[in-house]
């Protein structure tokens, strides 16, 4: 009897693993559930979606057009925001730029421009001086940008950003956090779906996100 139960359980597991796909994701394979769910900003039945990204990340740049289309398709069902993963810890220049633009309420407006700077123009913004020069060249008042860049609020957020990333257990980009509970990223999907080509990972990521958003909505 014990042997029969073991065989039955094994066959069920094999069936589940074989059936797992980006459109039929399985926890632990296509996504992870955070052990400690994080607070969300969304209300009224909406689902919070956070993209952890880095400006220099090629996969983030590759995902961006499809991600924007996906956000538009979700409409009022989600609240979307971005967090820059601090690649170089508390002195991360890219995160510093993002937090400054966020403080100036320009992060969404300037997002595509910075990605173009990095991935089309191949102009890397590696220092504080690079960030200031880029800001001035893109229409910002130099002193206002510098004052915001060095403000207590921005510097405090920069110091805390690594802790934020750790609380979500994010260590690669792009990564999506759905409803403060579910983590999904191309690295995890590729690890468990070896047949997918690199160019298919963005679509697969958003297919998993579709399922997780609906799962979160049903649970509200």
Backbone bond lengths (Angstrom), bond angles and torsions (degrees), N, CA, C in turn:
res aa  C-N    CA-C-N  psi(-1)  N-CA   C-N-CA  omega(-1)  CA-C   N-CA-C  phi
1 X - - - 1.470 - - 1.532 110.78 -
2 X 1.333 115.88 -44.50 1.463 118.61 178.98 1.529 110.75 -62.37
3 X 1.337 115.08 -39.24 1.457 120.07 179.33 1.530 110.51 -63.12
4 X 1.326 115.47 -42.61 1.465 120.59 179.70 1.521 110.56 -62.31
5 X 1.331 116.94 -43.16 1.463 120.68 178.66 1.521 110.53 -63.06
6 X 1.331 116.26 -39.43 1.472 120.54 179.97 1.522 110.52 -63.83
7 X 1.359 115.15 -45.56 1.468 119.43 179.45 1.517 110.92 -62.89
8 X 1.329 116.97 -42.55 1.468 121.38 179.33 1.523 110.99 -61.66
9 X 1.315 116.22 -44.83 1.472 121.04 179.59 1.520 110.78 -64.39
10 X 1.339 116.02 -39.21 1.465 120.19 -179.69 1.519 110.83 -66.15
11 X 1.348 115.99 -44.48 1.464 119.63 178.48 1.525 111.47 -62.39
12 X 1.333 116.23 -39.09 1.474 119.66 177.93 1.521 110.56 -62.55
13 X 1.340 116.59 -42.24 1.461 120.42 -179.59 1.512 111.01 -64.50
14 X 1.352 116.19 -43.53 1.462 119.97 178.88 1.521 110.69 -61.65
15 X 1.330 116.37 -41.51 1.468 120.80 178.33 1.521 111.17 -60.87
16 X 1.343 116.16 -43.67 1.454 120.55 -179.63 1.526 111.04 -63.68
17 X 1.325 116.39 -42.37 1.462 120.28 -177.88 1.522 110.97 -67.92
18 X 1.330 116.04 -39.63 1.463 119.79 179.08 1.523 111.06 -67.85
19 X 1.338 116.31 -32.93 1.466 120.75 -177.51 1.519 112.53 -80.63
20 X 1.325 116.87 -15.86 1.462 120.02 -175.98 1.525 111.10 -67.24
21 X 1.318 116.52 126.23 1.457 123.04 177.42 1.522 107.17 -145.90
22 X 1.347 117.68 168.29 1.465 118.61 175.63 1.527 114.52 -57.12
23 X 1.343 117.54 -25.43 1.464 119.36 177.43 1.520 111.78 -91.56
24 X 1.301 116.77 -9.21 1.464 122.52 176.82 1.531 107.80 -136.59
25 X 1.355 116.52 62.24 1.468 120.02 -170.68 1.522 113.50 -69.64
26 X 1.314 114.64 148.04 1.457 122.08 178.88 1.529 108.56 -116.75
27 X 1.324 115.75 134.51 1.464 121.31 -179.65 1.529 109.28 -59.82
28 X 1.320 115.76 133.25 1.451 121.21 -178.80 1.513 113.41 93.94
29 X 1.338 116.89 -16.04 1.469 121.68 178.25 1.527 111.21 -112.32
30 X 1.327 117.01 -60.89 1.468 120.00 179.38 1.525 112.71 -94.85
31 X 1.303 117.80 -15.80 1.463 120.96 176.81 1.519 109.44 -155.61
32 X 1.325 114.78 166.61 1.452 120.69 176.67 1.526 109.21 -123.75
33 X 1.306 116.19 151.04 1.464 122.13 173.34 1.518 108.36 -103.69
34 X 1.334 116.40 125.91 1.456 120.62 -178.47 1.522 110.32 -65.75
35 X 1.317 116.19 136.28 1.463 120.60 178.32 1.522 110.90 -63.97
36 X 1.322 115.87 -33.64 1.472 121.26 178.17 1.521 109.02 -122.91
37 X 1.333 118.40 97.63 1.467 121.13 178.14 1.522 111.31 -55.44
38 X 1.340 115.83 142.91 1.451 121.79 -177.84 1.533 111.21 -100.29
39 X 1.337 117.00 152.36 1.480 119.88 178.49 1.525 110.86 -59.68
40 X 1.323 116.08 147.75 1.462 121.24 179.72 1.525 110.16 -118.06
41 X 1.328 114.98 155.05 1.460 120.93 179.86 1.527 111.89 -93.28
42 X 1.337 116.81 -16.53 1.464 120.48 -176.16 1.521 110.95 -74.50
43 X 1.323 115.31 150.30 1.466 121.08 177.24 1.530 108.72 -144.55
44 X 1.324 116.16 178.03 1.459 120.48 176.76 1.516 114.12 64.73
45 X 1.327 116.71 31.63 1.454 119.84 178.21 1.512 114.53 84.73
46 X 1.341 118.02 -3.16 1.457 121.01 178.34 1.525 110.20 -78.76
47 X 1.328 115.10 156.94 1.460 121.82 -178.61 1.530 109.19 -109.93
48 X 1.322 116.46 128.68 1.461 120.11 177.61 1.525 110.28 -79.89
49 X 1.329 115.47 132.64 1.460 122.18 174.71 1.527 107.79 -124.44
50 X 1.318 116.48 123.87 1.463 122.05 178.66 1.518 108.85 -114.25
51 X 1.333 116.38 130.57 1.457 120.09 170.20 1.519 108.81 -100.87
52 X 1.314 117.17 118.66 1.454 121.61 166.77 1.524 106.79 -86.64
53 X 1.326 116.61 126.61 1.453 121.61 -174.20 1.529 109.83 -144.04
54 X 1.322 115.78 173.03 1.457 122.42 168.71 1.521 107.88 -138.21
55 X 1.318 116.90 140.83 1.463 119.74 -178.05 1.525 111.63 -58.26
56 X 1.334 118.36 -38.59 1.465 120.35 -174.78 1.523 112.99 -82.09
57 X 1.327 118.30 -3.92 1.464 123.16 -172.83 1.536 111.47 -75.28
58 X 1.346 118.90 115.39 1.472 120.87 179.33 1.526 113.17 -60.42
59 X 1.335 117.10 -37.70 1.469 120.21 -179.60 1.526 111.23 -66.44
60 X 1.332 116.82 -34.90 1.468 120.50 177.33 1.520 110.19 -65.62
61 X 1.327 116.25 -41.83 1.459 120.80 178.23 1.521 110.73 -65.15
62 X 1.331 116.56 -39.40 1.464 121.25 179.27 1.528 111.17 -66.15
63 X 1.325 116.54 -36.96 1.462 121.50 -178.80 1.521 112.73 -72.15
64 X 1.319 117.94 -30.31 1.463 122.86 -166.66 1.529 115.13 -50.00
65 X 1.342 121.05 -51.09 1.478 118.67 -178.40 1.525 112.96 -60.64
66 X 1.326 116.42 -43.08 1.463 119.85 179.54 1.524 111.47 -68.53
67 X 1.333 116.28 -35.68 1.461 120.37 178.24 1.522 110.75 -63.96
68 X 1.322 117.73 -42.86 1.466 120.88 179.22 1.529 110.90 -62.51
69 X 1.334 116.67 -41.23 1.469 120.13 176.87 1.527 110.53 -63.71
70 X 1.329 116.03 -40.29 1.467 120.66 -179.68 1.526 110.95 -64.60
71 X 1.338 116.82 -42.69 1.465 121.21 178.36 1.525 110.41 -60.73
72 X 1.330 115.66 -42.98 1.471 119.95 178.94 1.527 110.68 -63.10
73 X 1.323 116.22 -39.71 1.461 120.73 179.92 1.528 111.34 -65.31
74 X 1.327 117.41 -34.12 1.467 121.34 -179.50 1.522 111.98 -69.75
75 X 1.323 116.84 -27.37 1.454 121.01 177.41 1.522 112.72 59.54
76 X 1.333 115.72 -131.34 1.465 121.62 -177.27 1.526 113.44 -82.41
77 X 1.318 116.73 5.31 1.461 119.57 -178.13 1.530 112.37 -76.50
78 X 1.338 116.35 -21.36 1.465 119.24 -175.80 1.520 111.62 -128.81
79 X 1.320 115.02 160.88 1.468 123.79 166.27 1.522 105.46 -117.68
80 X 1.323 116.58 120.28 1.462 121.22 -174.33 1.521 111.01 -109.89
81 X 1.328 115.80 138.25 1.454 120.87 172.63 1.518 109.68 -149.85
82 X 1.324 116.02 164.67 1.456 122.18 -178.38 1.528 110.61 -117.19
83 X 1.329 115.09 150.28 1.460 122.34 170.53 1.524 106.66 -132.86
84 X 1.333 116.24 129.72 1.462 120.03 179.38 1.523 109.54 -83.97
85 X 1.328 117.19 121.20 1.461 121.42 177.18 1.524 109.37 -68.76
86 X 1.343 118.33 124.25 1.473 120.69 -177.38 1.527 111.85 -77.19
87 X 1.314 115.75 90.42 1.464 122.36 -176.41 1.536 111.94 -58.63
88 X 1.314 116.29 -35.83 1.474 121.47 -178.57 1.525 111.87 -112.38
89 X 1.315 116.60 33.52 1.454 120.57 174.55 1.520 113.14 68.08
90 X 1.324 115.51 -143.55 1.469 121.17 -173.60 1.517 113.41 -73.70
91 X 1.322 118.02 -5.54 1.466 121.15 178.42 1.525 111.63 -112.87
92 X 1.332 116.16 20.96 1.460 120.61 -176.12 1.531 110.96 -68.78
93 X 1.309 115.96 116.11 1.470 121.76 -175.55 1.532 111.37 -68.27
94 X 1.331 116.47 -37.84 1.465 119.56 -179.99 1.532 111.05 -65.41
95 X 1.328 116.38 -45.30 1.464 119.87 177.50 1.523 110.98 -62.02
96 X 1.323 116.11 -36.63 1.462 121.44 179.05 1.534 109.85 -61.61
97 X 1.323 115.60 -42.19 1.463 120.15 177.24 1.530 110.67 -62.48
98 X 1.342 116.65 -47.39 1.463 120.29 -178.34 1.523 111.24 -60.17
99 X 1.329 117.46 -46.42 1.462 121.19 -177.87 1.526 111.30 -64.70
100 X 1.327 116.43 -33.41 1.469 120.05 177.05 1.520 110.43 -67.96
101 X 1.319 116.97 -46.42 1.465 120.36 177.54 1.522 110.98 -62.54
102 X 1.330 116.69 -37.18 1.460 121.07 177.26 1.521 110.43 -63.02
103 X 1.334 116.74 -42.84 1.466 120.98 179.43 1.526 111.04 -64.26
104 X 1.323 115.61 -31.63 1.468 120.89 179.08 1.531 111.60 -88.00
105 X 1.340 116.74 2.17 1.468 123.61 -178.49 1.533 111.38 57.92
106 X 1.322 115.12 41.70 1.461 121.64 -179.36 1.524 112.52 -125.87
107 X 1.352 117.00 6.98 1.465 118.42 -173.07 1.526 112.62 -64.50
108 X 1.333 118.05 -38.05 1.466 120.30 179.87 1.523 111.36 -73.56
109 X 1.315 115.56 -41.34 1.464 120.39 -179.33 1.525 111.73 -63.34
110 X 1.327 117.15 -35.44 1.457 121.48 -173.96 1.529 113.76 -97.98
111 X 1.328 117.29 -3.76 1.461 120.04 -173.77 1.528 111.90 -59.07
112 X 1.316 117.13 -49.61 1.462 120.93 -178.20 1.530 110.94 -64.14
113 X 1.321 116.87 -35.75 1.465 119.65 -179.68 1.519 111.68 -64.95
114 X 1.317 116.35 -40.52 1.465 118.81 -179.85 1.526 110.48 -69.59
115 X 1.315 117.35 -40.46 1.462 119.24 176.47 1.525 110.88 -60.76
116 X 1.319 116.77 -40.06 1.471 120.71 176.87 1.521 110.53 -63.15
117 X 1.333 116.69 -41.99 1.460 120.94 178.53 1.524 110.85 -57.02
118 X 1.321 116.30 -45.51 1.457 121.41 -177.14 1.531 112.53 -74.80
119 X 1.336 117.27 -46.76 1.462 120.48 -164.94 1.529 114.73 -104.29
120 X 1.317 117.60 -17.16 1.462 120.69 177.02 1.522 110.24 -106.81
121 X 1.336 116.18 -49.59 1.462 120.91 178.86 1.522 112.28 -80.23
122 X 1.344 116.71 -15.87 1.475 122.78 -178.05 1.527 111.88 55.03
123 X 1.324 113.41 39.49 1.471 121.10 176.51 1.527 107.50 -105.96
124 X 1.303 116.74 105.84 1.454 121.52 -176.63 1.530 110.60 -84.66
125 X 1.333 115.16 130.97 1.465 121.11 177.78 1.523 107.63 -97.21
126 X 1.319 115.91 93.74 1.461 121.56 -169.17 1.518 114.47 -106.47
127 X 1.327 117.47 -10.66 1.460 120.60 -177.49 1.524 110.54 -133.83
128 X 1.321 115.89 166.72 1.465 120.27 175.48 1.524 110.24 -59.62
129 X 1.324 116.61 -39.62 1.472 120.98 179.79 1.530 110.70 -63.45
130 X 1.335 116.74 -38.43 1.469 120.23 176.45 1.526 110.54 -60.94
131 X 1.319 116.70 -42.07 1.469 120.95 -179.60 1.518 111.49 -63.64
132 X 1.329 115.76 -44.45 1.473 120.07 -179.82 1.525 110.05 -63.86
133 X 1.332 116.88 -45.11 1.466 120.70 -179.64 1.531 110.42 -61.35
134 X 1.349 116.49 -42.90 1.460 119.73 179.21 1.523 110.40 -62.68
135 X 1.323 117.34 -42.59 1.462 121.51 -178.35 1.522 111.04 -61.84
136 X 1.313 117.02 -45.41 1.469 121.05 -179.86 1.528 110.19 -64.10
137 X 1.333 116.52 -41.69 1.461 120.84 179.92 1.529 112.31 -67.72
138 X 1.335 116.23 -16.57 1.460 120.41 179.89 1.523 112.77 -110.66
139 X 1.340 115.57 24.97 1.456 120.55 168.14 1.511 117.82 95.08
140 X 1.338 118.96 3.77 1.454 120.96 179.23 1.533 110.67 -83.93
141 X 1.322 114.64 146.68 1.458 119.89 171.62 1.534 108.63 -70.34
142 X 1.318 117.22 125.92 1.459 121.23 -174.04 1.528 112.18 -55.71
143 X 1.323 117.50 -50.60 1.462 119.56 -174.62 1.521 111.92 -68.81
144 X 1.330 116.06 -38.98 1.466 119.02 178.24 1.531 110.38 -62.96
145 X 1.329 116.31 -41.42 1.457 119.76 179.97 1.530 110.63 -65.10
146 X 1.331 116.83 -45.80 1.466 121.06 -179.11 1.526 110.83 -63.36
147 X 1.330 116.15 -42.03 1.470 119.70 179.48 1.530 110.98 -62.51
148 X 1.315 116.29 -42.20 1.467 120.08 178.58 1.526 110.52 -68.80
149 X 1.313 116.22 -41.46 1.468 123.14 -179.93 1.530 110.94 -57.00
150 X 1.331 115.69 -39.23 1.471 121.22 -176.86 1.531 113.26 -98.42
151 X 1.316 117.37 7.48 1.460 120.69 -175.84 1.528 111.48 -68.21
152 X 1.323 115.49 156.28 1.465 121.41 179.73 1.523 111.13 -60.40
153 X 1.320 116.02 -40.51 1.460 120.74 -177.92 1.536 111.17 -61.97
154 X 1.320 116.76 -49.26 1.465 120.90 -179.12 1.520 110.92 -65.56
155 X 1.327 117.13 -43.93 1.459 120.31 -178.59 1.530 111.28 -65.05
156 X 1.330 116.93 -36.40 1.467 120.64 178.26 1.522 110.81 -65.60
157 X 1.331 116.52 -43.05 1.462 120.20 178.35 1.527 111.09 -64.76
158 X 1.330 116.32 -37.99 1.456 120.48 178.64 1.527 110.74 -63.04
159 X 1.318 116.70 -41.52 1.463 121.36 179.13 1.526 111.71 -65.32
160 X 1.328 116.43 -29.20 1.463 121.48 -174.92 1.529 113.22 -94.40
161 X 1.320 116.53 -7.46 1.466 120.25 -170.29 1.527 112.67 -65.28
162 X 1.310 117.03 -37.12 1.463 119.80 179.21 1.529 110.68 -63.44
163 X 1.329 116.39 -38.68 1.463 120.54 177.29 1.525 110.62 -64.34
164 X 1.327 116.82 -38.98 1.467 121.33 178.13 1.525 110.02 -60.91
165 X 1.335 116.70 -47.86 1.463 120.95 -179.92 1.522 111.15 -61.02
166 X 1.322 115.94 -40.93 1.469 119.96 -179.98 1.522 111.64 -66.09
167 X 1.329 116.97 -34.06 1.468 119.72 -179.70 1.525 111.51 -66.44
168 X 1.345 116.46 -26.09 1.462 120.98 176.71 1.532 112.07 -95.14
169 X 1.322 117.24 -1.71 1.470 123.07 -179.21 1.530 111.98 58.97
170 X 1.333 115.23 37.66 1.458 120.61 179.10 1.527 109.16 -95.23
171 X 1.333 116.49 127.35 1.460 120.13 177.48 1.523 112.75 -134.53
172 X 1.329 116.69 9.82 1.462 120.25 176.14 1.525 108.85 -150.91
173 X 1.325 115.24 161.20 1.466 119.99 179.64 1.531 109.24 -131.06
174 X 1.340 116.10 152.16 1.460 126.26 -6.93 1.523 111.81 -74.77
175 X 1.311 116.00 148.71 1.459 122.36 173.05 1.515 108.05 -134.20
176 X 1.311 116.75 139.88 1.463 121.69 176.72 1.520 109.33 -110.54
177 X 1.324 115.48 135.95 1.457 122.27 172.98 1.524 107.34 -110.61
178 X 1.312 116.64 121.49 1.453 122.12 -177.56 1.529 109.08 -106.32
179 X 1.336 115.61 119.58 1.462 121.80 174.41 1.526 112.93 59.59
180 X 1.324 117.30 27.64 1.463 121.26 179.05 1.507 113.99 66.20
181 X 1.346 117.34 9.55 1.475 121.13 -172.73 1.511 114.58 -126.19
182 X 1.335 116.88 -35.30 1.460 120.39 -171.60 1.529 110.43 -112.21
183 X 1.319 116.01 135.27 1.464 122.94 179.33 1.519 109.11 -115.80
184 X 1.332 116.46 128.92 1.455 120.91 177.27 1.522 109.06 -140.69
185 X 1.336 115.71 140.22 1.460 120.83 178.90 1.513 110.43 -153.72
186 X 1.333 118.03 159.74 1.468 121.69 -178.52 1.521 113.29 -59.00
187 X 1.340 116.99 -35.32 1.468 119.81 -178.05 1.522 111.19 -61.35
188 X 1.331 117.21 -44.33 1.461 121.45 179.47 1.524 110.69 -66.80
189 X 1.328 116.88 -43.25 1.466 120.91 -179.64 1.524 110.76 -63.01
190 X 1.337 116.89 -44.85 1.461 120.62 -179.20 1.525 111.75 -64.90
191 X 1.326 115.61 -36.78 1.467 120.01 -179.62 1.519 111.71 -59.85
192 X 1.322 116.49 -34.20 1.462 120.73 -175.38 1.521 113.77 -108.96
193 X 1.339 116.82 3.34 1.467 121.84 176.82 1.524 107.68 -138.46
194 X 1.325 115.21 69.40 1.459 121.36 -172.63 1.526 113.60 -62.17
195 X 1.333 116.19 -21.01 1.460 118.95 -177.87 1.532 112.29 -73.70
196 X 1.333 117.23 -16.64 1.465 120.35 -178.72 1.525 110.66 -73.08
197 X 1.325 115.75 135.61 1.459 120.86 174.98 1.526 109.27 -81.57
198 X 1.316 116.79 160.46 1.467 121.64 -177.35 1.520 111.05 -55.87
199 X 1.327 116.01 -41.44 1.466 119.61 -176.98 1.528 112.20 -71.36
200 X 1.325 118.13 -11.68 1.459 121.59 179.13 1.528 112.92 -93.42
201 X 1.329 116.92 -8.36 1.466 120.29 -172.89 1.525 112.79 -68.84
202 X 1.328 117.39 -36.37 1.464 119.75 179.78 1.520 111.05 -62.01
203 X 1.331 115.69 -44.55 1.468 119.43 178.90 1.523 110.77 -65.36
204 X 1.332 115.98 -40.01 1.464 120.04 179.27 1.525 110.97 -64.00
205 X 1.332 116.52 -41.10 1.467 121.13 178.20 1.523 111.02 -57.92
206 X 1.319 116.63 -44.82 1.458 120.56 -177.21 1.525 111.91 -74.66
207 X 1.328 117.22 -26.11 1.467 119.75 173.67 1.528 110.58 -66.58
208 X 1.329 115.90 -42.04 1.468 119.53 175.70 1.520 109.86 -64.24
209 X 1.327 116.69 -41.78 1.463 120.93 179.24 1.524 111.13 -60.56
210 X 1.346 117.65 -38.58 1.466 121.32 176.35 1.531 110.86 -55.36
211 X 1.323 114.91 -47.99 1.466 119.98 -177.84 1.528 111.00 -64.91
212 X 1.337 116.42 -40.73 1.454 120.25 -176.78 1.528 112.15 -71.86
213 X 1.323 116.94 -35.70 1.477 120.15 175.83 1.520 109.50 -62.68
214 X 1.324 116.79 -44.43 1.470 120.07 179.48 1.522 110.29 -65.62
215 X 1.310 116.86 -39.40 1.469 121.35 178.19 1.528 110.09 -61.06
216 X 1.330 116.29 -42.02 1.469 120.87 178.90 1.519 111.66 -68.08
217 X 1.352 116.58 -39.93 1.469 120.25 179.80 1.522 111.36 -63.40
218 X 1.317 115.94 -42.97 1.470 120.25 -179.44 1.519 110.33 -63.09
219 X 1.324 116.01 -32.70 1.451 119.67 -177.95 1.512 115.00 -80.35
220 X 1.331 117.52 -5.37 1.468 120.30 -177.80 1.527 111.16 -87.50
